[in-house]
Amino acid sequence: MSWTAVLVISGGAYAFKLLGLVAGTRFAAALEPVTVLLPPALFSAIIVLMTVADGPALVIDARVAGVGLATIAVWRRAPFVAVVLVAMAGTAVVRLVT
């Protein structure tokens, strides 16, 4: 990442905080539906990047199967430990087979 990008992102973050300070609650009510959706979207993006990215390359391997199985376990409302164990076992089995 270049220093220009760091400075632009830092300036944007500062401007966003300044807008919140100046605008107060006027924009808070309008932005609330969007801000509620940001954490799950960012978390999902991190999961996807950690699953299929290996540096600049796109890699489809056993991790995709593990995340897929974990997604099914979460959808079925399994406890957190069970989700982790299902993902771990699924990834291990796919790595063993391939």
TIZASE-323668 format. One line per 8 residues: number of its first residue (from 1); their letters; for each residue x, y, z of N, C-alpha, C, O, CB. Coordinates in steps of 0.05 Angstrom, whole numbers, padded with zeros to 5 digits, m for minus. Each point is the difference from the previous one (the first is absolute). Glycine has a CB too. Example, Ala and Ser with C-alpha at 12.3 -4.5 7.8 and 13.67 -1.06 7.14 Angstrom:
2
1) AS) 00264:m00114:00156:m00018:00024:00000:00018:00024:00000:00021:00000:00013:m00059:m00023:00012 ~ 00031:00044:m00039:00016:00024:00001:m00015:00022:00014:00010:00022:00004:00014:m00035:m00047
This chain:
98
1) MSWTAVLV) 00017:m00023:00000:m00017:00023:00000:00018:00025:00000:00020:00000:00014:m00057:m00025:00011 ~ 00030:00044:m00041:00016:00024:m00002:m00007:00020:00022:m00021:m00001:00012:00025:m00006:m00062 ~ 00014:00026:00054:m00005:00021:00020:m00023:00018:m00009:m00015:00010:00017:00063:m00011:m00004 ~ m00052:00004:m00038:m00023:00016:m00010:m00026:m00013:00009:m00018:00013:00009:00045:00003:m00048 ~ m00029:m00043:00035:m00024:m00014:00008:m00004:00002:00031:m00023:00004:00009:00028:m00035:m00048 ~ 00016:00029:00054:m00002:00002:00029:m00010:00027:00008:m00018:00003:00017:00055:m00036:m00011 ~ m00026:00054:m00018:m00009:00027:00006:m00029:00006:m00008:m00014:00013:00014:00062:00002:m00019 ~ m00056:m00025:m00019:m00027:00004:m00009:m00020:m00015:00019:m00020:00012:00007:00036:m00007:m00055
9) ISGGAYAF) m00010:m00029:00055:m00018:m00015:00018:00000:00013:00027:m00022:00001:00013:00032:m00044:m00038 ~ 00012:00052:00035:00001:00013:00026:m00016:00026:m00001:m00015:00006:00019:00060:m00025:m00009 ~ m00043:00034:m00031:m00015:00025:m00003:m00030:m00006:m00002:m00016:00015:00012:00055:00006:m00035 ~ m00046:m00042:00009:m00029:m00007:m00001:m00011:m00008:00027:m00022:00007:00007:00030:m00022:m00054 ~ 00008:00000:00062:m00009:m00008:00027:m00003:00024:00018:m00020:00002:00015:00043:m00046:m00021 ~ m00004:00062:00004:m00002:00025:00016:m00024:00016:m00008:m00015:00011:00017:00065:m00011:m00012 ~ m00055:00003:m00031:m00023:00015:m00010:m00026:m00013:00009:m00019:00014:00006:00046:00002:m00046 ~ m00028:m00042:00040:m00024:m00014:00009:m00006:00005:00029:m00023:00005:00008:00031:m00041:m00042
17) KLLGLVAG) 00013:00036:00050:m00003:00006:00029:m00008:00029:00004:m00017:00006:00017:00051:m00041:m00006 ~ m00022:00053:m00027:m00007:00028:00002:m00029:00005:m00008:m00014:00017:00013:00062:m00005:m00022 ~ m00058:m00026:m00011:m00027:00003:m00008:m00019:m00009:00022:m00021:00012:00005:00034:m00020:m00053 ~ m00006:m00013:00062:m00016:m00009:00023:m00001:00020:00022:m00020:00003:00013:00031:m00050:m00025 ~ 00012:00060:00016:00001:00020:00022:m00016:00025:m00008:m00014:00011:00017:00059:m00028:m00004 ~ m00043:00026:m00038:m00013:00024:m00008:m00030:m00005:m00005:m00017:00016:00009:00059:m00001:m00030 ~ m00049:m00036:00008:m00028:m00005:m00007:m00016:m00011:00024:m00024:00006:00001:00038:m00015:m00048 ~ m00002:m00005:00065:m00014:m00010:00023:m00020:m00021:m00007:00006:m00018:m00015:00001:00062:00036
25) TRFAAALE) m00031:m00041:m00009:m00020:m00021:m00004:m00017:00003:m00025:m00017:m00017:m00006:00016:00014:00055 ~ 00005:00025:m00064:m00016:00004:m00025:00005:m00023:m00020:m00019:m00011:m00011:00021:00061:00018 ~ 00023:m00057:m00011:00007:m00021:m00019:00000:m00027:00013:m00001:m00021:m00015:00027:00054:m00010 ~ m00025:m00035:00051:00001:m00026:00013:m00024:m00017:m00006:00002:m00024:m00005:00025:00045:00041 ~ m00051:m00009:m00035:m00024:m00015:m00006:m00001:m00009:m00029:m00010:m00022:m00006:m00014:00048:00042 ~ 00034:m00010:m00054:m00001:m00007:m00028:00021:m00021:m00007:m00004:m00017:m00018:m00012:00063:00008 ~ 00039:m00046:00024:00021:m00019:m00006:m00002:m00026:00016:00015:m00019:m00005:00013:00058:m00005 ~ m00046:m00040:00029:m00002:m00024:00017:m00005:m00026:m00015:00013:m00020:00006:m00029:00050:00030
33) PVTVLLPP) m00002:m00031:m00056:m00004:m00025:m00014:00026:m00010:m00015:00004:m00024:m00002:m00052:00037:m00004 ~ 00064:00006:m00003:00024:m00007:m00014:00022:m00009:00020:00014:m00020:m00005:m00025:00052:m00032 ~ 00013:m00018:00059:00021:m00007:00020:m00005:m00026:00013:00018:m00013:00010:m00011:00061:m00003 ~ m00032:m00057:m00005:m00006:m00026:00012:00009:m00022:m00019:00008:m00022:00010:m00048:00041:00014 ~ 00041:m00014:m00050:00008:m00021:m00019:00030:m00001:m00005:00010:m00019:m00011:m00054:00025:m00010 ~ 00059:00014:00029:00028:00001:m00005:00016:m00022:00013:00016:m00013:m00013:m00021:00062:00008 ~ 00003:m00054:00031:00016:m00021:00013:m00004:m00028:m00013:00020:m00013:m00005:m00022:00039:00047 ~ m00022:m00035:m00047:m00002:m00027:m00013:00011:00000:m00028:00012:m00020:m00008:m00052:00012:00035
41) ALFSAIIV) 00038:00030:m00042:00011:00001:m00027:00031:m00001:00001:00012:m00014:m00016:m00052:00040:00001 ~ 00052:m00011:00033:00029:00000:00003:00010:m00027:00009:00020:m00010:m00010:m00021:00059:00020 ~ m00013:m00061:00009:00008:m00027:00010:m00002:m00021:m00022:00018:m00017:m00003:m00034:00030:00049 ~ m00005:m00011:m00062:m00003:m00019:m00022:00022:00004:m00021:00011:m00019:m00011:m00060:00019:00018 ~ 00056:00025:m00012:00022:00005:m00019:00027:m00011:00010:00015:m00010:m00016:m00040:00051:00000 ~ 00030:m00038:00042:00024:m00011:00011:00001:m00030:m00002:00021:m00011:m00007:m00019:00050:00039 ~ m00025:m00052:m00027:m00001:m00029:m00002:00006:m00009:m00028:00015:m00019:m00005:m00049:00018:00043 ~ 00022:00014:m00058:00004:m00007:m00028:00029:00004:m00007:00012:m00017:m00013:m00059:00030:00002
49) LMTVADGP) 00059:00009:00018:00028:00005:m00006:00019:m00020:00012:00018:m00010:m00012:m00029:00058:00008 ~ 00005:m00055:00030:00017:m00019:00013:m00004:m00028:m00011:00018:m00017:00003:m00020:00045:00038 ~ m00020:m00033:m00053:m00006:m00027:m00011:00012:m00004:m00027:00012:m00021:m00005:m00054:00020:00031 ~ 00039:00019:m00045:00008:m00005:m00027:00024:00017:m00010:00008:m00004:m00023:m00055:m00007:00015 ~ 00058:00028:00024:00023:00016:m00009:00025:m00011:00012:00002:m00006:00024:m00031:00046:m00028 ~ 00049:m00042:m00013:00027:m00007:00009:00019:00020:m00013:00011:m00005:m00022:m00022:m00045:00027 ~ 00015:00072:00008:00015:00022:m00012:m00017:00012:m00022:m00023:00006:00004:00067:m00028:00007 ~ m00032:00026:m00034:m00016:00011:m00023:m00016:m00021:m00015:m00015:00007:m00018:00050:00029:00014
57) ALVIDARV) m00031:m00061:00010:m00013:m00021:m00015:m00026:m00009:00013:m00004:00002:00025:00049:m00017:m00041 ~ m00063:00005:00000:m00025:m00012:00009:00004:m00030:00001:00006:m00013:m00020:m00034:00051:00000 ~ 00023:m00050:00044:00005:m00028:00004:m00026:m00013:00011:m00011:00008:00020:00060:00000:m00011 ~ m00058:m00028:m00024:m00023:m00015:00009:00011:m00027:00010:00009:m00017:m00016:m00042:00040:m00018 ~ 00032:m00028:00060:00010:m00024:00011:m00018:m00010:00022:m00024:00006:00000:00071:00008:m00011 ~ m00036:m00029:00030:m00016:m00013:00021:m00013:00020:00019:m00020:m00006:00012:00050:m00033:m00015 ~ m00019:00063:00004:m00012:00020:00018:m00028:00008:m00009:m00017:00006:00017:00063:00011:m00007 ~ m00051:m00018:m00036:m00027:00006:m00010:m00020:m00020:00010:m00022:00007:00008:00042:00014:m00049
65) AGVGLATI) m00013:m00046:00041:m00018:m00021:00011:m00005:00004:00030:m00022:m00003:00009:00039:m00029:m00044 ~ 00004:00039:00050:m00003:00005:00028:m00019:00023:00006:m00017:m00001:00018:00063:m00017:m00011 ~ m00043:00040:m00022:m00017:00023:00004:m00029:m00007:m00009:m00019:00009:00013:00058:00023:m00020 ~ m00041:m00047:m00014:m00027:m00008:m00009:m00014:m00017:00022:m00024:00004:00005:00039:m00003:m00053 ~ m00001:m00020:00059:m00011:m00017:00021:m00006:00017:00025:m00021:m00005:00013:00046:m00035:m00031 ~ m00008:00059:00024:m00005:00017:00023:m00025:00017:m00004:m00016:00005:00018:00065:m00004:m00008 ~ m00053:00008:m00035:m00023:00016:m00007:m00026:m00016:00004:m00020:00009:00011:00047:00017:m00044 ~ m00026:m00051:00025:m00023:m00018:00003:m00005:m00004:00030:m00023:m00001:00009:00032:m00022:m00053
73) AVWRRAPF) 00012:00019:00060:m00003:m00005:00028:m00012:00025:00014:m00017:m00002:00018:00056:m00030:m00019 ~ m00030:00056:m00007:m00012:00024:00011:m00029:00003:m00008:m00017:00008:00017:00062:00014:m00018 ~ m00051:m00028:m00023:m00028:00001:m00010:m00017:m00019:00016:m00024:00006:00005:00040:00006:m00051 ~ m00006:m00035:00054:m00015:m00019:00015:00001:00006:00030:m00010:m00015:00017:00020:m00019:m00051 ~ 00001:00057:00041:00002:00011:00027:00015:m00019:00019:m00008:m00004:00023:m00035:00027:m00031 ~ 00065:m00033:m00001:00018:m00016:00016:00015:00018:00020:00005:00023:m00006:m00001:m00058:m00031 ~ 00004:00024:00060:00017:00016:00018:00027:00007:m00013:00009:m00013:m00019:m00031:m00010:00059 ~ 00034:00044:m00029:00025:00010:m00012:00022:m00022:m00001:00013:m00003:m00021:m00024:00048:00038
81) VAVVLVAM) 00014:m00060:00004:00020:m00021:00000:m00005:m00021:m00021:00018:m00009:m00014:m00011:00016:00063 ~ m00032:m00014:m00053:m00008:m00019:m00021:00006:00012:m00028:00010:m00015:m00017:m00045:m00004:00047 ~ 00031:00044:m00034:00006:00013:m00026:00030:m00002:m00005:00008:m00007:m00023:m00048:00039:00028 ~ 00056:m00026:00014:00029:m00001:m00003:00009:m00029:m00006:00016:m00004:m00017:m00011:00044:00048 ~ m00016:m00059:m00016:00008:m00028:m00004:m00009:m00010:m00027:00015:m00015:m00013:m00018:00008:00062 ~ m00021:00014:m00058:m00009:m00008:m00027:00018:00012:m00021:00008:m00015:m00019:m00055:00012:00036 ~ 00054:00028:m00015:00017:00013:m00020:00028:m00013:00000:00012:m00005:m00021:m00037:00048:00026 ~ 00035:m00048:00019:00027:m00012:00002:00000:m00028:m00011:00019:m00008:m00015:m00010:00036:00056
89) AGTAVVRL) m00029:m00044:m00034:m00001:m00028:m00010:m00004:00000:m00031:00012:m00016:m00014:m00030:00001:00059 ~ 00000:00032:m00055:m00004:00000:m00028:00024:00008:m00016:00006:m00012:m00021:m00053:00024:00030 ~ 00062:00008:00001:00024:00008:m00013:00021:m00022:00000:00014:m00005:m00019:m00023:00053:00032 ~ 00011:m00061:00010:00020:m00022:00003:m00006:m00023:m00019:00018:m00012:m00012:m00011:00025:00060 ~ m00033:m00020:m00050:m00008:m00022:m00018:00006:00007:m00029:00010:m00017:m00015:m00046:00003:00048 ~ 00030:00038:m00041:00005:00008:m00028:00030:00000:m00005:00009:m00008:m00022:m00051:00035:00021 ~ 00058:m00018:00020:00029:00000:m00004:00011:m00028:00000:00019:m00006:m00015:m00016:00050:00038 ~ m00015:m00062:m00008:00009:m00028:00000:m00006:m00013:m00027:00016:m00016:m00010:m00024:00014:00060
97) VT) m00015:00008:m00061:m00009:m00013:m00025:00016:00011:m00024:00006:m00015:m00018:m00052:00008:00038 ~ 00052:00033:m00020:00013:00012:m00023:00030:00000:00002:00014:00010:m00018:m00053:00018:00012
